[in-house]
Amino acid sequence: MILGWRIALEYKSSMMMENLRTVYSRYYLEQEDPQTVLLVDDGIENKGYVCDAIESEEIKIKRL
């Protein structure tokens, strides 16, 4: 299910991270069991801040 999206003229992982944080809190994803899965391509906007937050468990989502 698509829970959030944005349109932009540039690729930025900070924009993706902001969108992910909004969706994470709006839909209470930290309470999901089993863990929520984030299905993304290998674009630059899905790396950087996004990977750092997921790896540090700031956002408990499995990236696929």
PQR file of N, CA, C, O and H, with PARSE charges and radii, in Angstrom:
ATOM      1  N   MET A   1       0.839  -1.163   0.000 -0.4000 1.5000
ATOM      2  CA  MET A   1       0.000   0.000   0.000 -0.0000 2.0000
ATOM      3  C   MET A   1       0.893   1.238   0.000  0.5500 1.7000
ATOM      4  O   MET A   1       1.879   1.281   0.736 -0.5500 1.4000
ATOM      5  N   ILE A   2       0.579   2.204  -0.779 -0.4000 1.5000
ATOM      6  CA  ILE A   2       1.311   3.471  -0.781 -0.0000 2.0000
ATOM      7  C   ILE A   2       0.736   4.346   0.324  0.5500 1.7000
ATOM      8  O   ILE A   2      -0.441   4.704   0.283 -0.5500 1.4000
ATOM      9  H   ILE A   2      -0.222   2.169  -1.376  0.4000 1.0000
ATOM     10  N   LEU A   3       1.551   4.690   1.304 -0.4000 1.5000
ATOM     11  CA  LEU A   3       1.090   5.496   2.428 -0.0000 2.0000
ATOM     12  C   LEU A   3       1.449   6.965   2.282  0.5500 1.7000
ATOM     13  O   LEU A   3       0.840   7.819   2.927 -0.5500 1.4000
ATOM     14  H   LEU A   3       2.507   4.399   1.338  0.4000 1.0000
ATOM     15  N   GLY A   4       2.424   7.266   1.449 -0.4000 1.5000
ATOM     16  CA  GLY A   4       2.835   8.654   1.270 -0.0000 2.0000
ATOM     17  C   GLY A   4       3.652   8.820   0.013  0.5500 1.7000
ATOM     18  O   GLY A   4       4.339   7.894  -0.420 -0.5500 1.4000
ATOM     19  H   GLY A   4       2.919   6.573   0.926  0.4000 1.0000
ATOM     20  N   TRP A   5       3.579   9.991  -0.569 -0.4000 1.5000
ATOM     21  CA  TRP A   5       4.348  10.279  -1.776 -0.0000 2.0000
ATOM     22  C   TRP A   5       4.502  11.785  -1.911  0.5500 1.7000
ATOM     23  O   TRP A   5       3.745  12.550  -1.313 -0.5500 1.4000
ATOM     24  H   TRP A   5       3.021  10.743  -0.217  0.4000 1.0000
ATOM     25  N   ARG A   6       5.470  12.203  -2.690 -0.4000 1.5000
ATOM     26  CA  ARG A   6       5.714  13.622  -2.975 -0.0000 2.0000
ATOM     27  C   ARG A   6       6.210  13.758  -4.402  0.5500 1.7000
ATOM     28  O   ARG A   6       6.792  12.829  -4.961 -0.5500 1.4000
ATOM     29  H   ARG A   6       6.085  11.582  -3.176  0.4000 1.0000
ATOM     30  N   ILE A   7       5.980  14.899  -4.973 -0.4000 1.5000
ATOM     31  CA  ILE A   7       6.500  15.232  -6.295 -0.0000 2.0000
ATOM     32  C   ILE A   7       7.557  16.312  -6.107  0.5500 1.7000
ATOM     33  O   ILE A   7       7.342  17.281  -5.378 -0.5500 1.4000
ATOM     34  H   ILE A   7       5.507  15.654  -4.518  0.4000 1.0000
ATOM     35  N   ALA A   8       8.688  16.144  -6.761 -0.4000 1.5000
ATOM     36  CA  ALA A   8       9.771  17.119  -6.638 -0.0000 2.0000
ATOM     37  C   ALA A   8      10.549  17.183  -7.942  0.5500 1.7000
ATOM     38  O   ALA A   8      10.473  16.280  -8.775 -0.5500 1.4000
ATOM     39  H   ALA A   8       8.863  15.357  -7.353  0.4000 1.0000
ATOM     40  N   LEU A   9      11.292  18.257  -8.101 -0.4000 1.5000
ATOM     41  CA  LEU A   9      12.117  18.445  -9.289 -0.0000 2.0000
ATOM     42  C   LEU A   9      13.530  17.917  -9.113  0.5500 1.7000
ATOM     43  O   LEU A   9      14.311  17.919 -10.065 -0.5500 1.4000
ATOM     44  H   LEU A   9      11.354  18.990  -7.424  0.4000 1.0000
ATOM     45  N   GLU A  10      13.877  17.462  -7.901 -0.4000 1.5000
ATOM     46  CA  GLU A  10      15.213  16.948  -7.653 -0.0000 2.0000
ATOM     47  C   GLU A  10      15.158  15.730  -6.733  0.5500 1.7000
ATOM     48  O   GLU A  10      14.206  15.553  -5.972 -0.5500 1.4000
ATOM     49  H   GLU A  10      13.243  17.461  -7.128  0.4000 1.0000
ATOM     50  N   TYR A  11      16.190  14.896  -6.817 -0.4000 1.5000
ATOM     51  CA  TYR A  11      16.296  13.710  -5.972 -0.0000 2.0000
ATOM     52  C   TYR A  11      17.071  14.075  -4.714  0.5500 1.7000
ATOM     53  O   TYR A  11      18.212  14.528  -4.806 -0.5500 1.4000
ATOM     54  H   TYR A  11      16.963  15.039  -7.435  0.4000 1.0000
ATOM     55  N   LYS A  12      16.477  13.887  -3.546 -0.4000 1.5000
ATOM     56  CA  LYS A  12      17.162  14.204  -2.298 -0.0000 2.0000
ATOM     57  C   LYS A  12      16.744  13.190  -1.242  0.5500 1.7000
ATOM     58  O   LYS A  12      15.552  12.971  -1.025 -0.5500 1.4000
ATOM     59  H   LYS A  12      15.550  13.518  -3.471  0.4000 1.0000
ATOM     60  N   SER A  13      17.718  12.575  -0.587 -0.4000 1.5000
ATOM     61  CA  SER A  13      17.368  11.618   0.454 -0.0000 2.0000
ATOM     62  C   SER A  13      16.735  12.313   1.654  0.5500 1.7000
ATOM     63  O   SER A  13      15.957  11.696   2.381 -0.5500 1.4000
ATOM     64  H   SER A  13      18.686  12.753  -0.764  0.4000 1.0000
ATOM     65  N   SER A  14      17.058  13.594   1.874 -0.4000 1.5000
ATOM     66  CA  SER A  14      16.440  14.314   2.991 -0.0000 2.0000
ATOM     67  C   SER A  14      14.934  14.470   2.784  0.5500 1.7000
ATOM     68  O   SER A  14      14.170  14.427   3.748 -0.5500 1.4000
ATOM     69  H   SER A  14      17.691  14.096   1.284  0.4000 1.0000
ATOM     70  N   MET A  15      14.507  14.648   1.551 -0.4000 1.5000
ATOM     71  CA  MET A  15      13.083  14.754   1.239 -0.0000 2.0000
ATOM     72  C   MET A  15      12.390  13.407   1.476  0.5500 1.7000
ATOM     73  O   MET A  15      11.293  13.352   2.032 -0.5500 1.4000
ATOM     74  H   MET A  15      15.127  14.683   0.767  0.4000 1.0000
ATOM     75  N   MET A  16      13.043  12.331   1.049 -0.4000 1.5000
ATOM     76  CA  MET A  16      12.501  10.995   1.273 -0.0000 2.0000
ATOM     77  C   MET A  16      12.418  10.696   2.761  0.5500 1.7000
ATOM     78  O   MET A  16      11.440  10.106   3.220 -0.5500 1.4000
ATOM     79  H   MET A  16      13.934  12.376   0.598  0.4000 1.0000
ATOM     80  N   MET A  17      13.434  11.099   3.522 -0.4000 1.5000
ATOM     81  CA  MET A  17      13.456  10.869   4.963 -0.0000 2.0000
ATOM     82  C   MET A  17      12.324  11.623   5.644  0.5500 1.7000
ATOM     83  O   MET A  17      11.661  11.077   6.525 -0.5500 1.4000
ATOM     84  H   MET A  17      14.228  11.579   3.149  0.4000 1.0000
ATOM     85  N   GLU A  18      12.095  12.863   5.250 -0.4000 1.5000
ATOM     86  CA  GLU A  18      11.002  13.659   5.816 -0.0000 2.0000
ATOM     87  C   GLU A  18       9.648  12.986   5.537  0.5500 1.7000
ATOM     88  O   GLU A  18       8.794  12.903   6.420 -0.5500 1.4000
ATOM     89  H   GLU A  18      12.634  13.307   4.534  0.4000 1.0000
ATOM     90  N   ASN A  19       9.472  12.519   4.327 -0.4000 1.5000
ATOM     91  CA  ASN A  19       8.241  11.827   3.952 -0.0000 2.0000
ATOM     92  C   ASN A  19       8.079  10.535   4.759  0.5500 1.7000
ATOM     93  O   ASN A  19       6.985  10.228   5.232 -0.5500 1.4000
ATOM     94  H   ASN A  19      10.166  12.586   3.610  0.4000 1.0000
ATOM     95  N   LEU A  20       9.160   9.790   4.912 -0.4000 1.5000
ATOM     96  CA  LEU A  20       9.126   8.542   5.661 -0.0000 2.0000
ATOM     97  C   LEU A  20       8.784   8.779   7.131  0.5500 1.7000
ATOM     98  O   LEU A  20       7.988   8.037   7.707 -0.5500 1.4000
ATOM     99  H   LEU A  20      10.049  10.040   4.528  0.4000 1.0000
ATOM    100  N   ARG A  21       9.375   9.802   7.738 -0.4000 1.5000
ATOM    101  CA  ARG A  21       9.065  10.130   9.145 -0.0000 2.0000
ATOM    102  C   ARG A  21       7.595  10.504   9.308  0.5500 1.7000
ATOM    103  O   ARG A  21       6.956  10.100  10.280 -0.5500 1.4000
ATOM    104  H   ARG A  21      10.021  10.404   7.270  0.4000 1.0000
ATOM    105  N   THR A  22       7.056  11.270   8.367 -0.4000 1.5000
ATOM    106  CA  THR A  22       5.647  11.665   8.417 -0.0000 2.0000
ATOM    107  C   THR A  22       4.740  10.439   8.368  0.5500 1.7000
ATOM    108  O   THR A  22       3.832  10.302   9.187 -0.5500 1.4000
ATOM    109  H   THR A  22       7.575  11.598   7.577  0.4000 1.0000
ATOM    110  N   VAL A  23       4.983   9.560   7.417 -0.4000 1.5000
ATOM    111  CA  VAL A  23       4.172   8.336   7.274 -0.0000 2.0000
ATOM    112  C   VAL A  23       4.335   7.453   8.510  0.5500 1.7000
ATOM    113  O   VAL A  23       3.353   6.904   9.009 -0.5500 1.4000
ATOM    114  H   VAL A  23       5.721   9.671   6.752  0.4000 1.0000
ATOM    115  N   TYR A  24       5.557   7.312   9.004 -0.4000 1.5000
ATOM    116  CA  TYR A  24       5.852   6.463  10.160 -0.0000 2.0000
ATOM    117  C   TYR A  24       5.050   6.892  11.375  0.5500 1.7000
ATOM    118  O   TYR A  24       4.489   6.052  12.079 -0.5500 1.4000
ATOM    119  H   TYR A  24       6.355   7.758   8.598  0.4000 1.0000
ATOM    120  N   SER A  25       4.993   8.193  11.627 -0.4000 1.5000
ATOM    121  CA  SER A  25       4.253   8.679  12.795 -0.0000 2.0000
ATOM    122  C   SER A  25       2.742   8.739  12.551  0.5500 1.7000
ATOM    123  O   SER A  25       1.961   8.453  13.458 -0.5500 1.4000
ATOM    124  H   SER A  25       5.448   8.875  11.055  0.4000 1.0000
ATOM    125  N   ARG A  26       2.330   9.101  11.362 -0.4000 1.5000
ATOM    126  CA  ARG A  26       0.902   9.228  11.060 -0.0000 2.0000
ATOM    127  C   ARG A  26       0.166   7.880  11.165  0.5500 1.7000
ATOM    128  O   ARG A  26      -0.968   7.818  11.639 -0.5500 1.4000
ATOM    129  H   ARG A  26       2.963   9.334  10.625  0.4000 1.0000
ATOM    130  N   TYR A  27       0.826   6.816  10.720 -0.4000 1.5000
ATOM    131  CA  TYR A  27       0.188   5.499  10.698 -0.0000 2.0000
ATOM    132  C   TYR A  27       0.674   4.581  11.822  0.5500 1.7000
ATOM    133  O   TYR A  27       0.400   3.382  11.799 -0.5500 1.4000
ATOM    134  H   TYR A  27       1.748   6.867  10.335  0.4000 1.0000
ATOM    135  N   TYR A  28       1.397   5.137  12.813 -0.4000 1.5000
ATOM    136  CA  TYR A  28       1.861   4.375  13.976 -0.0000 2.0000
ATOM    137  C   TYR A  28       2.576   3.085  13.576  0.5500 1.7000
ATOM    138  O   TYR A  28       2.308   2.024  14.141 -0.5500 1.4000
ATOM    139  H   TYR A  28       1.620   6.112  12.831  0.4000 1.0000
ATOM    140  N   LEU A  29       3.482   3.175  12.607 -0.4000 1.5000
ATOM    141  CA  LEU A  29       4.144   1.992  12.086 -0.0000 2.0000
ATOM    142  C   LEU A  29       5.051   1.302  13.098  0.5500 1.7000
ATOM    143  O   LEU A  29       5.348   0.116  12.953 -0.5500 1.4000
ATOM    144  H   LEU A  29       3.700   4.037  12.148  0.4000 1.0000
ATOM    145  N   GLU A  30       5.500   2.038  14.132 -0.4000 1.5000
ATOM    146  CA  GLU A  30       6.347   1.411  15.135 -0.0000 2.0000
ATOM    147  C   GLU A  30       5.598   0.328  15.909  0.5500 1.7000
ATOM    148  O   GLU A  30       6.223  -0.514  16.554 -0.5500 1.4000
ATOM    149  H   GLU A  30       5.259   3.002  14.250  0.4000 1.0000
ATOM    150  N   GLN A  31       4.274   0.342  15.853 -0.4000 1.5000
ATOM    151  CA  GLN A  31       3.456  -0.640  16.569 -0.0000 2.0000
ATOM    152  C   GLN A  31       3.108  -1.859  15.713  0.5500 1.7000
ATOM    153  O   GLN A  31       2.489  -2.802  16.207 -0.5500 1.4000
ATOM    154  H   GLN A  31       3.766   1.026  15.329  0.4000 1.0000
ATOM    155  N   GLU A  32       3.491  -1.850  14.460 -0.4000 1.5000
ATOM    156  CA  GLU A  32       3.145  -2.951  13.552 -0.0000 2.0000
ATOM    157  C   GLU A  32       3.934  -4.213  13.883  0.5500 1.7000
ATOM    158  O   GLU A  32       5.124  -4.161  14.196 -0.5500 1.4000
ATOM    159  H   GLU A  32       3.994  -1.084  14.058  0.4000 1.0000
ATOM    160  N   ASP A  33       3.250  -5.333  13.808 -0.4000 1.5000
ATOM    161  CA  ASP A  33       3.884  -6.629  13.990 -0.0000 2.0000
ATOM    162  C   ASP A  33       3.271  -7.597  12.995  0.5500 1.7000
ATOM    163  O   ASP A  33       2.078  -7.875  13.112 -0.5500 1.4000
ATOM    164  H   ASP A  33       2.283  -5.375  13.555  0.4000 1.0000
ATOM    165  N   PRO A  34       3.988  -8.124  12.038 -0.5600 1.5000
ATOM    166  CA  PRO A  34       5.430  -8.010  11.876  0.2800 2.0000
ATOM    167  C   PRO A  34       5.845  -6.623  11.395  0.5500 1.7000
ATOM    168  O   PRO A  34       5.017  -5.795  11.013 -0.5500 1.4000
ATOM    169  N   GLN A  35       7.123  -6.407  11.427 -0.4000 1.5000
ATOM    170  CA  GLN A  35       7.726  -5.118  11.063 -0.0000 2.0000
ATOM    171  C   GLN A  35       7.315  -4.678   9.657  0.5500 1.7000
ATOM    172  O   GLN A  35       7.186  -5.498   8.748 -0.5500 1.4000
ATOM    173  H   GLN A  35       7.796  -7.079  11.737  0.4000 1.0000
ATOM    174  N   THR A  36       7.114  -3.389   9.500 -0.4000 1.5000
ATOM    175  CA  THR A  36       6.767  -2.798   8.208 -0.0000 2.0000
ATOM    176  C   THR A  36       7.931  -2.933   7.234  0.5500 1.7000
ATOM    177  O   THR A  36       9.091  -2.802   7.623 -0.5500 1.4000
ATOM    178  H   THR A  36       7.219  -2.723  10.238  0.4000 1.0000
ATOM    179  N   VAL A  37       7.618  -3.197   5.966 -0.4000 1.5000
ATOM    180  CA  VAL A  37       8.632  -3.332   4.928 -0.0000 2.0000
ATOM    181  C   VAL A  37       8.531  -2.137   3.980  0.5500 1.7000
ATOM    182  O   VAL A  37       7.446  -1.798   3.509 -0.5500 1.4000
ATOM    183  H   VAL A  37       6.675  -3.304   5.651  0.4000 1.0000
ATOM    184  N   LEU A  38       9.663  -1.508   3.709 -0.4000 1.5000
ATOM    185  CA  LEU A  38       9.744  -0.394   2.774 -0.0000 2.0000
ATOM    186  C   LEU A  38      10.295  -0.926   1.461  0.5500 1.7000
ATOM    187  O   LEU A  38      11.450  -1.345   1.400 -0.5500 1.4000
ATOM    188  H   LEU A  38      10.545  -1.783   4.091  0.4000 1.0000
ATOM    189  N   LEU A  39       9.497  -0.915   0.429 -0.4000 1.5000
ATOM    190  CA  LEU A  39       9.894  -1.400  -0.889 -0.0000 2.0000
ATOM    191  C   LEU A  39      10.261  -0.197  -1.748  0.5500 1.7000
ATOM    192  O   LEU A  39       9.394   0.593  -2.121 -0.5500 1.4000
ATOM    193  H   LEU A  39       8.558  -0.574   0.478  0.4000 1.0000
ATOM    194  N   VAL A  40      11.547  -0.059  -2.060 -0.4000 1.5000
ATOM    195  CA  VAL A  40      12.041   1.076  -2.840 -0.0000 2.0000
ATOM    196  C   VAL A  40      13.036   0.595  -3.886  0.5500 1.7000
ATOM    197  O   VAL A  40      13.586  -0.501  -3.781 -0.5500 1.4000
ATOM    198  H   VAL A  40      12.252  -0.701  -1.757  0.4000 1.0000
ATOM    199  N   ASP A  41      13.261   1.428  -4.892 -0.4000 1.5000
ATOM    200  CA  ASP A  41      14.300   1.108  -5.870 -0.0000 2.0000
ATOM    201  C   ASP A  41      15.651   1.543  -5.311  0.5500 1.7000
ATOM    202  O   ASP A  41      15.738   1.946  -4.151 -0.5500 1.4000
ATOM    203  H   ASP A  41      12.815   2.319  -4.977  0.4000 1.0000
ATOM    204  N   ASP A  42      16.691   1.468  -6.113 -0.4000 1.5000
ATOM    205  CA  ASP A  42      18.038   1.770  -5.654 -0.0000 2.0000
ATOM    206  C   ASP A  42      18.450   3.208  -5.972  0.5500 1.7000
ATOM    207  O   ASP A  42      19.638   3.508  -6.087 -0.5500 1.4000
ATOM    208  H   ASP A  42      16.620   1.141  -7.056  0.4000 1.0000
ATOM    209  N   GLY A  43      17.458   4.097  -6.113 -0.4000 1.5000
ATOM    210  CA  GLY A  43      17.738   5.491  -6.427 -0.0000 2.0000
ATOM    211  C   GLY A  43      18.427   6.215  -5.283  0.5500 1.7000
ATOM    212  O   GLY A  43      18.304   5.823  -4.123 -0.5500 1.4000
ATOM    213  H   GLY A  43      16.492   3.853  -6.019  0.4000 1.0000
ATOM    214  N   ILE A  44      19.149   7.266  -5.617 -0.4000 1.5000
ATOM    215  CA  ILE A  44      19.915   8.040  -4.640 -0.0000 2.0000
ATOM    216  C   ILE A  44      19.024   8.613  -3.535  0.5500 1.7000
ATOM    217  O   ILE A  44      19.473   8.781  -2.401 -0.5500 1.4000
ATOM    218  H   ILE A  44      19.249   7.584  -6.560  0.4000 1.0000
ATOM    219  N   GLU A  45      17.762   8.914  -3.862 -0.4000 1.5000
ATOM    220  CA  GLU A  45      16.856   9.478  -2.862 -0.0000 2.0000
ATOM    221  C   GLU A  45      16.490   8.470  -1.771  0.5500 1.7000
ATOM    222  O   GLU A  45      15.995   8.855  -0.712 -0.5500 1.4000
ATOM    223  H   GLU A  45      17.397   8.777  -4.783  0.4000 1.0000
ATOM    224  N   ASN A  46      16.732   7.187  -2.025 -0.4000 1.5000
ATOM    225  CA  ASN A  46      16.422   6.136  -1.058 -0.0000 2.0000
ATOM    226  C   ASN A  46      17.645   5.663  -0.292  0.5500 1.7000
ATOM    227  O   ASN A  46      17.608   4.622   0.365 -0.5500 1.4000
ATOM    228  H   ASN A  46      17.135   6.875  -2.886  0.4000 1.0000
ATOM    229  N   LYS A  47      18.714   6.414  -0.374 -0.4000 1.5000
ATOM    230  CA  LYS A  47      19.954   6.090   0.340 -0.0000 2.0000
ATOM    231  C   LYS A  47      20.245   7.214   1.332  0.5500 1.7000
ATOM    232  O   LYS A  47      19.344   7.981   1.672 -0.5500 1.4000
ATOM    233  H   LYS A  47      18.745   7.259  -0.907  0.4000 1.0000
ATOM    234  N   GLY A  48      21.445   7.321   1.784 -0.4000 1.5000
ATOM    235  CA  GLY A  48      21.844   8.415   2.683 -0.0000 2.0000
ATOM    236  C   GLY A  48      21.063   8.424   3.978  0.5500 1.7000
ATOM    237  O   GLY A  48      21.157   7.478   4.761 -0.5500 1.4000
ATOM    238  H   GLY A  48      22.178   6.698   1.508  0.4000 1.0000
ATOM    239  N   TYR A  49      20.292   9.473   4.222 -0.4000 1.5000
ATOM    240  CA  TYR A  49      19.540   9.644   5.459 -0.0000 2.0000
ATOM    241  C   TYR A  49      18.599   8.473   5.714  0.5500 1.7000
ATOM    242  O   TYR A  49      18.434   8.047   6.857 -0.5500 1.4000
ATOM    243  H   TYR A  49      20.215  10.242   3.587  0.4000 1.0000
ATOM    244  N   VAL A  50      17.992   7.961   4.675 -0.4000 1.5000
ATOM    245  CA  VAL A  50      17.040   6.858   4.816 -0.0000 2.0000
ATOM    246  C   VAL A  50      17.746   5.616   5.359  0.5500 1.7000
ATOM    247  O   VAL A  50      17.293   5.029   6.342 -0.5500 1.4000
ATOM    248  H   VAL A  50      18.126   8.308   3.746  0.4000 1.0000
ATOM    249  N   CYS A  51      18.834   5.215   4.739 -0.4000 1.5000
ATOM    250  CA  CYS A  51      19.592   4.041   5.188 -0.0000 2.0000
ATOM    251  C   CYS A  51      20.122   4.250   6.605  0.5500 1.7000
ATOM    252  O   CYS A  51      20.061   3.338   7.430 -0.5500 1.4000
ATOM    253  H   CYS A  51      19.202   5.691   3.941  0.4000 1.0000
ATOM    254  N   ASP A  52      20.635   5.427   6.888 -0.4000 1.5000
ATOM    255  CA  ASP A  52      21.171   5.720   8.222 -0.0000 2.0000
ATOM    256  C   ASP A  52      20.096   5.561   9.291  0.5500 1.7000
ATOM    257  O   ASP A  52      20.350   4.962  10.336 -0.5500 1.4000
ATOM    258  H   ASP A  52      20.684   6.168   6.218  0.4000 1.0000
ATOM    259  N   ALA A  53      18.910   6.085   9.045 -0.4000 1.5000
ATOM    260  CA  ALA A  53      17.816   6.018  10.021 -0.0000 2.0000
ATOM    261  C   ALA A  53      17.340   4.589  10.235  0.5500 1.7000
ATOM    262  O   ALA A  53      17.061   4.189  11.365 -0.5500 1.4000
ATOM    263  H   ALA A  53      18.704   6.572   8.196  0.4000 1.0000
ATOM    264  N   ILE A  54      17.246   3.821   9.160 -0.4000 1.5000
ATOM    265  CA  ILE A  54      16.793   2.436   9.270 -0.0000 2.0000
ATOM    266  C   ILE A  54      17.852   1.579   9.970  0.5500 1.7000
ATOM    267  O   ILE A  54      17.517   0.759  10.825 -0.5500 1.4000
ATOM    268  H   ILE A  54      17.473   4.146   8.242  0.4000 1.0000
ATOM    269  N   GLU A  55      19.114   1.762   9.615 -0.4000 1.5000
ATOM    270  CA  GLU A  55      20.195   0.987  10.228 -0.0000 2.0000
ATOM    271  C   GLU A  55      20.375   1.320  11.702  0.5500 1.7000
ATOM    272  O   GLU A  55      20.743   0.446  12.487 -0.5500 1.4000
ATOM    273  H   GLU A  55      19.386   2.428   8.921  0.4000 1.0000
ATOM    274  N   SER A  56      20.124   2.571  12.097 -0.4000 1.5000
ATOM    275  CA  SER A  56      20.262   2.968  13.501 -0.0000 2.0000
ATOM    276  C   SER A  56      19.001   2.652  14.299  0.5500 1.7000
ATOM    277  O   SER A  56      18.954   2.882  15.508 -0.5500 1.4000
ATOM    278  H   SER A  56      19.826   3.281  11.459  0.4000 1.0000
ATOM    279  N   GLU A  57      17.996   2.132  13.634 -0.4000 1.5000
ATOM    280  CA  GLU A  57      16.702   1.788  14.219 -0.0000 2.0000
ATOM    281  C   GLU A  57      15.942   3.002  14.746  0.5500 1.7000
ATOM    282  O   GLU A  57      15.058   2.864  15.592 -0.5500 1.4000
ATOM    283  H   GLU A  57      18.035   1.945  12.653  0.4000 1.0000
ATOM    284  N   GLU A  58      16.283   4.187  14.248 -0.4000 1.5000
ATOM    285  CA  GLU A  58      15.482   5.378  14.545 -0.0000 2.0000
ATOM    286  C   GLU A  58      14.073   5.142  14.015  0.5500 1.7000
ATOM    287  O   GLU A  58      13.083   5.527  14.637 -0.5500 1.4000
ATOM    288  H   GLU A  58      17.000   4.299  13.561  0.4000 1.0000
ATOM    289  N   ILE A  59      14.008   4.509  12.864 -0.4000 1.5000
ATOM    290  CA  ILE A  59      12.745   4.110  12.249 -0.0000 2.0000
ATOM    291  C   ILE A  59      12.832   2.604  12.054  0.5500 1.7000
ATOM    292  O   ILE A  59      13.692   2.121  11.317 -0.5500 1.4000
ATOM    293  H   ILE A  59      14.812   4.197  12.358  0.4000 1.0000
ATOM    294  N   LYS A  60      11.964   1.874  12.698 -0.4000 1.5000
ATOM    295  CA  LYS A  60      12.023   0.406  12.665 -0.0000 2.0000
ATOM    296  C   LYS A  60      11.244  -0.138  11.471  0.5500 1.7000
ATOM    297  O   LYS A  60      10.105  -0.591  11.582 -0.5500 1.4000
ATOM    298  H   LYS A  60      11.266   2.266  13.297  0.4000 1.0000
ATOM    299  N   ILE A  61      11.914  -0.068  10.335 -0.4000 1.5000
ATOM    300  CA  ILE A  61      11.341  -0.541   9.073 -0.0000 2.0000
ATOM    301  C   ILE A  61      12.400  -1.376   8.379  0.5500 1.7000
ATOM    302  O   ILE A  61      13.587  -1.054   8.430 -0.5500 1.4000
ATOM    303  H   ILE A  61      12.840   0.301  10.245  0.4000 1.0000
ATOM    304  N   LYS A  62      11.973  -2.437   7.738 -0.4000 1.5000
ATOM    305  CA  LYS A  62      12.891  -3.261   6.959 -0.0000 2.0000
ATOM    306  C   LYS A  62      12.879  -2.751   5.521  0.5500 1.7000
ATOM    307  O   LYS A  62      11.817  -2.664   4.906 -0.5500 1.4000
ATOM    308  H   LYS A  62      11.008  -2.698   7.696  0.4000 1.0000
ATOM    309  N   ARG A  63      14.058  -2.409   4.976 -0.4000 1.5000
ATOM    310  CA  ARG A  63      14.177  -1.917   3.606 -0.0000 2.0000
ATOM    311  C   ARG A  63      14.392  -3.096   2.673  0.5500 1.7000
ATOM    312  O   ARG A  63      15.304  -3.898   2.871 -0.5500 1.4000
ATOM    313  H   ARG A  63      14.921  -2.480   5.476  0.4000 1.0000
ATOM    314  N   LEU A  64      13.555  -3.195   1.663 -0.4000 1.5000
ATOM    315  CA  LEU A  64      13.652  -4.293   0.706 -0.0000 2.0000
ATOM    316  C   LEU A  64      13.965  -3.742  -0.662  0.5500 1.7000
ATOM    317  O   LEU A  64      14.090  -4.504  -1.620 -0.5500 1.4000
ATOM    318  H   LEU A  64      12.814  -2.543   1.502  0.4000 1.0000
TER
END
